[in-house]
Amino acid sequence: MLAEKNAILKQDLAELKEAMSLLQDDKDELQEKNLCLKQQIQEIENRFADEQRTRLDAEKNAQTVTKALTEFRLRMKEREEELQQEFKTASQDWSTRLDNETARAKAAEERAKKAREQLEVAVSEAAYLKEKVHE
């Protein structure tokens, strides 16, 4: 009977050792899976951090571009106003010059008309005097 119990205990011990071996295999497998999962989590966290940096860089770049564009538009608006003022001034200058030249031309035309009239009077007087002299 003792031998029987001893045999049963040995059988139980062998089964326990087999179960312990299986449990150790399961534990090793779970530790390996756990390590893989930790690596995957780390990779995901790294990708997320990279994407966050990329997003922040993109936002910063967008702000920089927006600021530069706003400054460019402001400079273009100022330049447009300067050009409009220059055009207005030049237009007024040319208008004044045109008015002055027109006035000079009219004055010259009047002087020419008076000179022509005086010439006609002088020619008439000369013709009259010439006629008187021949008489």
Contacts in CASP RR format, 6 or more apart in sequence:
PFRMAT RR
TARGET T0000
AUTHOR 0000-0000-0000
METHOD contacts of the structure
MODEL  1
MLAEKNAILKQDLAELKEAMSLLQDDKDELQEKNLCLKQQIQEIENRFAD
EQRTRLDAEKNAQTVTKALTEFRLRMKEREEELQQEFKTASQDWSTRLDN
ETARAKAAEERAKKAREQLEVAVSEAAYLKEKVHE
END
